[in-house]
Amino acid sequence: VAMNDEKNARKRWLKAELHSHCSLDPMDYRVCEHSPEGLIKEAARLGYEVLAITCHNLDVWNEDLSEYARSLGITLIPGMEVNAEGAKHTLVYNFRTGPENLNTLVKIRARSGEDTMVIAPHPFFPGKFCLGGLLEQHIDLFDAVENSGFFAPGLDFNRRARAVARKHAKPMVGNGDVHYLWQLGRTYSLVQSSGATFVSKPARSLIWMLRAGGPLDSGAASPLPITLPRRARSGPWPPCQLTSNDLKESRISASRSFWILNSGFWIPFPTLTDRR
């Protein structure tokens, strides 16, 4: 085998989820029924090799959890979804400090280093929790922009995020923003990894590769398995609350709904048995 062929043979595409929540989440614990271990186990079953559990204002990473993930073939990256500038959700990775030290973009910038990473999640979704115009005002702070898995036929708030990423040459990262295990595998990213650095320091290696803007592939982006009724598609945005009749029209059980991003807009989430 030629030297170049050996080098290429060592390169692998790693399936990655960099935005997920679990039952320990201080904000979303009522929605997320799965434990961190349950999330890791399901991600491993679906072929993921990189995972960040990004609870709101809480980094759940620890050595025992990381070792459990490693035993299943997954590199667990420390991370959380902090509230910056009051309530603006921002994904931070490997900062190894409390959320009180990352509650403004200035603080995040001051603590950013070669081993950290910052991603803008769902930046232009409706509601007070999204960065909106702050993304472009502080574009140099962000290493990537999220293409969120929260979209459905006729409803996609990722379009402006994609335009901003293209304008500023920022990589797009496909994230599921996982709250239910069935969301895994619908939207994710593929990261190319190779060499001894990944073996010895996988989390640092992955962050370096992502911050460098590649090699990265959006992997997959599948719409959520719901059909929105006409009233939901046409607005106004926000608020627009779906009624029981709306849910019947969309062929989704009213037994479970999800308050998407606390934005003032109800989107019905199907249970496992409701999916079509």
C-alpha positions, 0 to 999 in steps of 0.5 A, a space after each residue: 500500500 502506498 504511503 498516501 493510501 495508508 494515510 487516507 485509510 486512517 481517515 474516518 467520518 465520525 457521526 456526531 450530535 453536538 446538541 442534546 438534552 437529558 433528564 438532568 436538564 434544569 429546564 427541560 427535565 419534564 420533556 427529557 425522560 432519558 438519562 445521560 446513560 440512556 442517551 449515550 446507549 441509544 446514540 451508540 446503537 445508531 452508530 454515533 461516535 461523537 456526542 455532547 450532552 448540552 443541558 441548559 446551564 449545566 455541564 453533566 460531563 464527568 469522568 465516569 460518564 465519559 468512560 461509559 461513553 468510551 466503552 460504547 465507542 463514543 467520545 463525549 465532549 463537555 458542553 452546555 447550552 448557556 443563557 447569554 445576554 439574559 436569555 440567549 441560548 449559546 452552545 459552549 464546549 469544553 469551557 470547564 467552568 460554571 454558567 455564571 462565568 459564561 452568561 454574557 458573550 463578553 465573558 464567553 469571549 474572554 474564556 475562549 481558547 484553542 480547546 474551546 468551541 462556541 456554536 450558535 443554536 437555532 439563531 433565528 427561530 422566533 422567541 427571546 431565547 434565540 441570538 437573532 442579530 447578536 450572531 452577526 454582531 459577534 460573528 467572530 466569537 462563533 466557530 459554527 452555526 447550527 442547522 437545527 433539526 427542529 423543522 418540518 415541511 412548510 416550517 423551517 427557520 434555518 434559512 436565515 442561519 444558512 445565509 448568515 453562515 455562507 456570508 461569513 464563511 462559517 461552517 454549518 453544524 447539523 444538530 438534532 437538539 435532541 429532547 426525545 430519543 427518536 430524534 437521534 439519527 434525523 439531523 446530525 453531522 459527519 466529522 472527518 478524523 485521523 491520526 494519533 492526536 484523535 486517539 490520545 486526545 479525542 475531544 481536543 482533536 474534534 474541537 480543533 477540527 470543527 473550529 477549523 471548519 472541516 472536514 465537515 459534512 452536514 450528514 443528514 437533515 430530515 424533517 420532523 415526522 409531523 404534518 402542520 395544519 394550514 393555520 400553523 404554516 400561515 402564522 402569525 409568528 408568534 404566537 400561534 397555539 394549535 387547538 385540539 381540532 388542529 391536532 386532529 387535522 394534522 393526524 397527531 395525538 394531542 397526548 403530547 405537545 412540545 413548547 418549541 424553544 419557549 417561543 410562544 409557538 406550540 408545535 405538536 410532537 408525536 409520541 413513538 406510536 404516533 409517528 407516520 
